């Protein structure tokens, strides 16, 4: 393997024969080798604003959806507003949004000029299922909402962190828990899916817990950990502490059969290419 990470052969995709769009049309590897360049492994905050934060807080749902009122979510929204405002974000809160309204809000945000912003944050609070997020009148693919900010669709956020914090169920599995004894500069081409972080409140397929008085376990923990460590630690280190707090300090108390004494673990999916700090 050469120093720049390329061998002497051509690159191929891990797809079935016939699935590759350009099979057989190889490019001379010497033509595409990366040029050495200096760079920083830390996202720059050298902008006039750290960025915008959009909070969508859905509590009340149309009766025909059959979805219950999400008591406690207003506490989550208020905590997120406070924490991200303190970090310097320009926060906008939107309550009880239909699918169409959510699409319009995020489409508008993606079309704004973020040239003077260092990052973008979106906090989504609602019911959900695997791969979908609920407006007050029905569901929408979560991927559709987040894809509005892809590099080829939101040019002013290219190379900047786009952080999504999602409090919603991802299925109907319950976690019973288990006892344990211990606890750069220059021009370059980047993937359109790069520089995203998706912080899900729960693992794929599982319920996500919310206390009707104090808010969801995940948003409580997220706000607590950012408040404590936002001026000290890198984001993924903060999120590891969020995972630990949710996993260790929370357990369900429920009168519903089969729902008592359950646990939860958040799920962090990162396509970030640098370290994200909320401070210079």
Secondary structure, DSSP 8 states (H G I E B T S, - for coil): --TTS--SS----SS-TTTSTTTT----HHHH--------SB----SSEEEEEEEEE-----GGGT----TTHHHHHHHHHHHHHHTT-EEEEEES--HHHHHHHHHHHHHS--TTEEEEEEEEES-EETTEEEETTEEEEHHHHHHTTSTTT-GGGTTSEEEEEEES--SSB-B-----S----S-----TTTTEEEEESS-TTB---EETTTEEHHHHHHHHHHHHHTTTS-HHHHHHHHHHHHHHH-----SSTT-TT-B---EEEE--SSB--S--
